[in-house]
Amino acid sequence: MKKIVSILFMFGLVMGFSQFQPSTVFA
């Protein structure tokens, strides 16, 4: 379960950052 939570957390972080600075995520 921890692995799933970690993946969801990281995915949420990436999505959150992409909304503010897409260039930083895709750079």
Z-matrix of the N, CA and C atoms (Angstrom, degrees):
N
C 1 1.482
C 2 1.529 1 110.11
N 3 1.316 2 115.74 1 -36.73
C 4 1.470 3 117.65 2 -177.90
C 5 1.520 4 111.44 3 -60.31
N 6 1.347 5 114.92 4 -39.04
C 7 1.470 6 118.53 5 -178.32
C 8 1.527 7 110.27 6 -63.16
N 9 1.342 8 116.68 7 -40.38
C 10 1.467 9 120.42 8 -179.68
C 11 1.527 10 109.81 9 -64.73
N 12 1.319 11 115.88 10 -43.90
C 13 1.473 12 119.98 11 -179.69
C 14 1.525 13 110.36 12 -62.09
N 15 1.336 14 116.02 13 -40.59
C 16 1.465 15 120.28 14 -179.81
C 17 1.526 16 110.60 15 -63.45
N 18 1.334 17 116.15 16 -42.35
C 19 1.469 18 120.47 17 -179.62
C 20 1.530 19 110.02 18 -63.85
N 21 1.338 20 116.08 19 -44.11
C 22 1.464 21 119.77 20 -179.91
C 23 1.519 22 110.01 21 -64.67
N 24 1.322 23 117.10 22 -39.53
C 25 1.470 24 121.10 23 179.81
C 26 1.524 25 110.67 24 -63.18
N 27 1.331 26 116.34 25 -46.80
C 28 1.460 27 120.36 26 179.93
C 29 1.531 28 110.82 27 -64.07
N 30 1.342 29 116.03 28 -40.76
C 31 1.461 30 120.31 29 179.10
C 32 1.537 31 109.93 30 -61.91
N 33 1.330 32 115.86 31 -41.79
C 34 1.469 33 120.42 32 178.54
C 35 1.520 34 110.88 33 -64.18
N 36 1.317 35 116.72 34 -38.57
C 37 1.465 36 120.31 35 179.49
C 38 1.523 37 110.12 36 -64.29
N 39 1.337 38 116.17 37 -46.51
C 40 1.470 39 120.48 38 -179.47
C 41 1.527 40 110.29 39 -61.28
N 42 1.336 41 116.03 40 -44.62
C 43 1.462 42 120.07 41 -179.40
C 44 1.525 43 110.48 42 -63.68
N 45 1.315 44 116.57 43 -40.50
C 46 1.467 45 121.12 44 179.90
C 47 1.522 46 111.26 45 -64.30
N 48 1.342 47 116.21 46 -43.45
C 49 1.463 48 119.65 47 -179.71
C 50 1.522 49 110.87 48 -68.65
N 51 1.339 50 116.86 49 -37.07
C 52 1.464 51 121.18 50 -177.41
C 53 1.523 52 110.28 51 -63.54
N 54 1.345 53 116.47 52 -28.76
C 55 1.465 54 119.55 53 -179.57
C 56 1.528 55 110.70 54 -70.75
N 57 1.361 56 116.26 55 -30.89
C 58 1.467 57 119.34 56 -177.66
C 59 1.531 58 111.48 57 -93.62
N 60 1.347 59 115.84 58 -48.00
C 61 1.466 60 119.55 59 -178.88
C 62 1.525 61 110.47 60 -134.97
N 63 1.343 62 117.88 61 82.96
C 64 1.461 63 122.27 62 -179.74
C 65 1.534 64 111.60 63 -60.88
N 66 1.328 65 116.74 64 -34.10
C 67 1.468 66 120.14 65 -177.43
C 68 1.521 67 110.51 66 -63.62
N 69 1.342 68 116.94 67 -34.76
C 70 1.467 69 119.89 68 -178.76
C 71 1.517 70 110.71 69 -69.30
N 72 1.338 71 117.05 70 -36.96
C 73 1.463 72 120.97 71 -177.92
C 74 1.524 73 110.89 72 -73.36
N 75 1.319 74 116.58 73 -40.81
C 76 1.469 75 120.21 74 -176.00
C 77 1.525 76 112.17 75 -88.97
N 78 1.322 77 116.68 76 -7.14
C 79 1.468 78 120.03 77 -176.88
C 80 1.528 79 110.62 78 -60.71
